[in-house]
Amino acid sequence: SFMEAVLGSSQDLHLRYQVRNPETGAADIKEREVTVETPAGIDHGMNLRLSGQGADGDPGAPRGNLIVQVLVDDDEYFQRDGTDVHTEVPISIVQAILGAA
């Protein structure tokens, strides 16, 4: 969500991916859970690289890196413009002239 992107969050992802079975050459389906910590201020379309969280390597080799692309939902109240956040609040002409608390 927008607020999770602004404040940062932790998300549990269910991964489902294919690996080649070295004995048969067929593609095996593997599944597992990964927790992703998103930093505060992340934006739509940014990528996170999670070292050692990717698919299994060759026998004896470590796992690869997992690249996660971040998708941020729009917010009903706030709009993002680069690093700026905007919103519209209706005020009267008196509040505009004199200021409002």
C-alpha positions in Angstrom: 0.0 0.0 0.0 1.0 3.7 -0.2 1.5 4.0 3.5 3.6 0.9 3.7 5.8 2.4 1.0 6.1 5.7 2.9 6.8 4.1 6.3 8.5 0.9 5.2 7.2 -2.6 5.9 7.8 -6.3 6.0 6.0 -8.5 3.5 5.9 -12.3 3.3 6.1 -13.6 -0.2 5.2 -17.0 -1.5 7.7 -17.9 -4.2 7.0 -20.5 -6.9 9.7 -21.1 -9.4 11.2 -23.8 -11.8 14.6 -25.4 -11.5 16.1 -27.9 -13.9 16.4 -31.5 -12.5 20.0 -32.5 -13.3 19.1 -36.2 -13.5 16.1 -36.0 -15.8 16.6 -32.5 -17.4 12.9 -31.8 -16.6 11.8 -28.7 -14.9 10.8 -29.2 -11.3 8.5 -26.7 -9.5 9.8 -25.5 -6.1 8.0 -23.3 -3.6 9.0 -21.4 -0.4 8.4 -18.4 1.7 10.6 -15.3 1.8 10.3 -12.2 4.0 11.0 -8.9 2.2 11.9 -5.8 4.2 10.9 -2.7 2.2 12.6 0.5 3.2 10.7 3.7 4.0 10.3 5.9 0.9 10.4 3.1 -1.7 8.6 3.9 -4.9 6.6 2.1 -7.5 8.8 0.2 -10.0 11.9 0.1 -7.8 13.8 -3.2 -7.5 15.1 -4.8 -4.3 18.0 -7.3 -4.6 17.9 -10.0 -1.9 21.3 -11.6 -1.8 21.2 -15.4 -1.5 17.4 -15.6 -1.6 17.0 -16.6 -5.3 16.8 -20.0 -6.9 19.1 -22.9 -6.0 22.5 -22.9 -7.7 24.3 -25.8 -9.1 25.0 -28.6 -6.6 27.3 -27.2 -4.0 26.8 -23.6 -5.1 24.9 -21.0 -3.1 21.5 -19.6 -4.0 21.4 -16.8 -6.4 19.9 -13.3 -5.8 16.2 -12.6 -5.8 15.1 -9.5 -7.5 11.7 -8.1 -6.3 10.0 -5.4 -8.2 7.9 -3.1 -5.9 4.3 -2.2 -6.9 2.8 0.6 -4.8 -1.0 1.0 -4.8 -2.4 4.5 -5.3 -3.8 6.2 -2.3 -7.2 7.9 -2.2 -5.9 10.9 -0.2 -2.2 11.4 -1.2 -0.5 11.6 -4.6 3.2 11.1 -5.1 5.3 13.3 -7.4 8.8 11.9 -7.3 9.9 12.5 -3.7 7.1 14.9 -3.0 3.7 14.0 -1.6 0.7 16.1 -2.4 -2.9 16.3 -1.3 -5.8 18.7 -1.8 -7.7 20.1 1.1 -10.7 22.4 0.6 -10.5 25.7 2.5 -12.5 28.8 2.6 -11.3 32.2 1.3 -11.1 33.4 4.9 -8.9 30.5 5.9 -6.7 31.2 2.8 -6.3 34.9 3.7 -6.0 34.7 7.5 -4.5 31.2 7.8 -6.0 28.3 9.6 -5.0 26.1 12.4 
